[in-house]
Amino acid sequence: MQILAPLIIVLALSASLYKTIDVWPKTQYDLQKIGATPQQATDVVELRGMVEKRQITPQQAEGAFKQKYQAQNEHGELVY
């Protein structure tokens, strides 16, 4: 009983918190997994949210991202 009661409490708390708190947004994780920096991933998520709320157009979001992160490598190719 001394082991069972704490186990039940932990399971109950885990079940109540499951999917209620976004510890690390999956979109940010996926972007970082393919090579985006943490700041780029945060900006993309923020811009997507603004597009979904119709605060800006997708073209404005893309333009803002490119303006902030656009650079050229040694061959003159655009790098984001």
Secondary structure in CASP SS format (residue, H / E / C, confidence):
PFRMAT SS
TARGET T0000
AUTHOR 0000-0000-0000
METHOD secondary structure of the structure
MODEL  1
M C 1.00
Q C 1.00
I C 1.00
L H 1.00
A H 1.00
P H 1.00
L H 1.00
I H 1.00
I H 1.00
V H 1.00
L H 1.00
A H 1.00
L H 1.00
S H 1.00
A H 1.00
S H 1.00
L H 1.00
Y C 1.00
K C 1.00
T C 1.00
I C 1.00
D C 1.00
V C 1.00
W C 1.00
P C 1.00
K H 1.00
T H 1.00
Q H 1.00
Y H 1.00
D H 1.00
L H 1.00
Q H 1.00
K H 1.00
I C 1.00
G C 1.00
A C 1.00
T C 1.00
P H 1.00
Q H 1.00
Q H 1.00
A H 1.00
T H 1.00
D H 1.00
V H 1.00
V H 1.00
E H 1.00
L H 1.00
R H 1.00
G H 1.00
M H 1.00
V H 1.00
E H 1.00
K C 1.00
R C 1.00
Q C 1.00
I C 1.00
T C 1.00
P H 1.00
Q H 1.00
Q H 1.00
A H 1.00
E H 1.00
G H 1.00
A H 1.00
F H 1.00
K H 1.00
Q H 1.00
K H 1.00
Y H 1.00
Q C 1.00
A E 1.00
Q E 1.00
N C 1.00
E C 1.00
H C 1.00
G C 1.00
E C 1.00
L E 1.00
V E 1.00
Y C 1.00
END
